[in-house]
Amino acid sequence: AGLVPTVITQQQYIQRDQAQYQYLYLLLNAVTAIVALVGLLGLFNTLSSSVVERRREIGILRSLGATGWRVGFVFWVESITLATLAWLISVILGIPGAYGFVSLLTAVFVPLTFSFQPMAFVLVLVFVLILATLASFGPALSASRIRIANTLRYE
């Protein structure tokens, strides 16, 4: 009758299903990268406006003997503090959010189990701190190069 019998193993079923979810993984990773980029730009903007708004304070610090590195360090610490606070809030809100997302996928598509790796939190924290350092580099550099005479005449 022209029929060709085929045999599909359990491993082939698993590979086929995993291939279907590769697009979902790619999409979720792309969204993560976009969110990280927006966060980086937001932190850079916040620090840049902080440098502009605190020109007089920077001038006073410099006139009291603070070096450019010390002034830049102040803005780097501010960046690290903001990034760590954002990471902490995201961990607190992210776990229930991820559980809800997995529950939604389970209800709509396929049964999934909720799990996470605690080491991933540490890796994300390191990644956030690296991004915060990169975002603070420009504003800290501009703050460290501000001349004392210009800031004291400002306004």
N, C-alpha and C positions, 0 to 999 in steps of 0.2 A: 504494500500500500504506500511505499515511499516514506514511511516513518523511520526516523533515526532515534534510537534510544540514547538518552544521556543520563549520566549519573552525576549528581552534585553533592559534594561532601559538606559536612557541617563547617569545615574550615573555609570553604568557598562562600558559603552563606555569610559567615562572619566577615570575610574580606569585602564582600559586596556591600554589606551594611556599613562597614567602616569607611569605605570609599564615598558613600552617600553623605556621611557626616563630616567629611573633610571640608566641604564647602561651608558648613556651619562653623567649624573651627576657624577657618580662614576669615569668615565674616566677623566673628567675635574678636579675633586678634586684630583685625583692621579697626574695629570700633575702639578697642583698647588703645591702639596707637594714636588714634585721633583724639581721644580723651586726654592722653598723656601730653600731646602737643598743645592742646588748648590749655591745659593746666600750666605747662611751661610758659606759654605766652602770657597767661594771666599773672603768674608770679613775677615774670619779668616786668610787666606793666606796673604792678603794685610796687615793686622795689624802685623802679624808675621814678614814679610819682613821689615816693617817699624821699628819694634823694633831692628832688626839686623842692619839696615842701620843707625839708629840714636843712636848707642851705645855711641858715644862720647858726643852727646848732653845730653843723660841721665846721663852720668858721671858728666858733668858740672853742671847739675841741682842738682844732689845729693851732689856734693861738695859745692854748694852754700847754702845747707841746706834743700833742698826739701826732704820730707819724701817719703817712698815707696808708701804710699797711694796717695800722690800728683802726683807722676810720673804715677802710674796706672790710676789716674783720667784723665790725659792728653790723654792717649790712649783710655779710655772709651768715652771721649768727641769726639775724632776723629771718633770712630766707630758710635756713635749716629749721628754725622753730615753726614757721608757717607750714613748711612741708611735712614735718613730723605731726603737727596737729591735724592737718588734712588727712594724712595716712591713718591716724588713729580713728578719726571720725569715719573714714571709709571702711575700716575694718569692723567697727561697731555696726554700721548700717549695711555693709556688704554681705555679711554672713546671712542675716535674715532675707535680704534681697535675693541672694543666690539660691537659698532654699526655696523661696517662692517661685523663682524662675524655673528651677528644676521640677517643682511640683506642677507648674503650668505645662512644661514640656511633657511630663509624664501623663497628664490628663489629656493632652491633645494628640501627641504623637506616639511615643513608645515609653514603656516603663523604664525609668532611670533611678539610680540610687544617688543620694546626695552624699558627697564626700569631698574633702579638701585636704591638702597637705600643709601642715604647719610650717614647713620649710619655705613654702611659697610666700608666706607673709614676710619672712626675713628677706627673701630675694627681692620682693616688691619694695620693702623699706630701703634696701640698698639702692635700688633703681631710682626711687623717689629722691633720695639724698643726692645722688649723682645729678639728676635733673635740676634739683634746687641749687646745687653748686654751679652748674652751667648757667642757670637763669640769673644767678646773683653776680656772675663775673662782670658783665657790662656795667650794671649800676654801681657795683662796688669800685670798679676801676674809675668810673667818672667821679664818684664821691671822693676817692683818694687823690684825684688830680685837681680838685677845686683849690684855688688860690685863696689865702687868708684875706688879703686886702679886698678882693672882689666880693667875698661873702659878707664881710662886715659893712661894706657900702651897699649891699643888696637891700632893696626896699627903701 
